[in-house]
Amino acid sequence: MASLSLPAPDRWYAAAELAGLPEMPGTVRQGTNLVYARIHQLGGTIRPKTAKALAVPVGDGIRLVQQVTIPARPYLGLSAEDRTEAGEIIADWITGAL
């Protein structure tokens, strides 16, 4: 079985960041098309675009705030075992295509 190394997890991107980029020969992309993927994966601060405040549900009501900071909660990624298996599958496909 052939072997192929995959990039480190810090080189993976949410699909939203890849939108508009041309397809590149010899590359494999991992990601999601969910618009909120990046903020959950990397964390960050959300501010209102057109309103003066964000409405955050609290108990039975809402609280108006200027910004919300969301901690990183990575969910996109592969375990070391998954990366090895994916590399083997890709390498087998490439060698079969030659």
N, C-alpha and C positions, 0 to 999 in steps of 0.2 A: 504494500500500500504506500502511495506517495505521501509526502508530508508538505505542509504549507503553513507558515506562521501568519497569525492574524495580528493586526495592530493592537497596541495597548488600549484599555478602556478609555483613557483620556483622549483618544483620537476618534471616538465614536460621537456622532452628532444626532440630535433629534431630526426627524425627516423634515420638519418645518424649516430648519436652517439650511437644508440641502435643496429646498424648492428653488427651481430656476437654474440650478447648476447643470451643465451639460453632462450627459452620461460619459463616463470615462472608461475606456477599454481596460480590462484587467483589474477592475475594482469590484468590491462587494460592499453593499451598504446595509447597515443594521439600523433600525429605528422604528418610528411610528408616525402616523399622520395625524395624531391628536394635537390640537392647537395648544393644549396646556402641558404637553410633555416636557418642554424645556424648563419651565418654571418648577415642575416637580423634580426633574432630574438634577438640576443645578442649584435650585433655590433662587431667591431674588426678592426684590421689592416691587409691589404692584401699586401704581398710582392711577387716579382717574384720568381718562383721556379728554372727556368732554364735560364732565360734571365737576362740581366743587368738592365732592367727597364720594367715598365708596360706602355702600350700605352693607354692613356685616350683620348677619343674623345672630342675635344673642338672646337666648331664652325664648320668650314669647314675642319679642320685638326686634328692633334693629338698632344698630349703633352706627352713626356716621363718622368715618375716619378719613384722614388725609392720605394714608398709605397703609399697606399690609405687607409685612415681611414674612415670606414663606421659607422655611428651612428646606435644605436639599433632602429629598427622599428618593434616592436613585432606585429606579426599577428597570431601566434598560441596561442590559449587560449580559455577559455570559460567564459561567463558572470556568475555572481552568479546564475542567473535563469537557465542558461544552465547546470551548475554544479549540481544543485538540480535535474533537470529533468533527466540528465544522471545517477545520483546516483539512482534515483527511477527506471529507466528502468533496470539498471544492477541488482539492488536488486530484482526486480520482476522476472528477468530471473533466478537468482540464486535460489530463493525460489521455482520457478516452476520446476527447474531441480532436486530438492531434493526429 
